Structures are given as C-alpha cells and as structure tokens.
Amino acid sequence: MDDDTQELIAIQEELERLGDRLRKIFRSTHPQFDSVFEDVGAAGYYMREAGYRLESVLKTVQGDGESEPE
C-alpha cells in the first residue's frame, strides 16, 4: 500500500470518528438537541458522503474500480 492510499484511509477513518463524536455529544437527551438536530444531521450526512467518495477514490487508486470517465 502506497502513502497516498494510507493517507486516504486515514482521512476516511477520521471522518467516521468525527461522526461518532458528534453523535455522542448531541444525543437526543442533550438540552440543545432540537436546536442543532438539523445541522448535526447534515454534518453527519456530508461526512458519510465524503467517506463513500473516498472509498470510490481508493478503489480507483488501487485499480479495483476502473471505469470510464464520465
């Protein structure tokens, strides 16, 4: 595994950890949950999406996801 691949995996893992941290901080019992629910949900969504995109990049970089350019 080359350095680029390792770095992409590290970023993907960090995104997952950040999502977990957000969910731990703003549980449904948090006093400001209603005020931040939409924003925290959006942040979590975009972090998951970024993780999926990185997974796609990793497959391409590793040669597993070869496809024609769009």
Secondary structure as UniProt FT lines:
FT   HELIX           3..25
FT   TURN            28..29
FT   TURN            31..32
FT   HELIX           33..61
FT   TURN            62..63
//
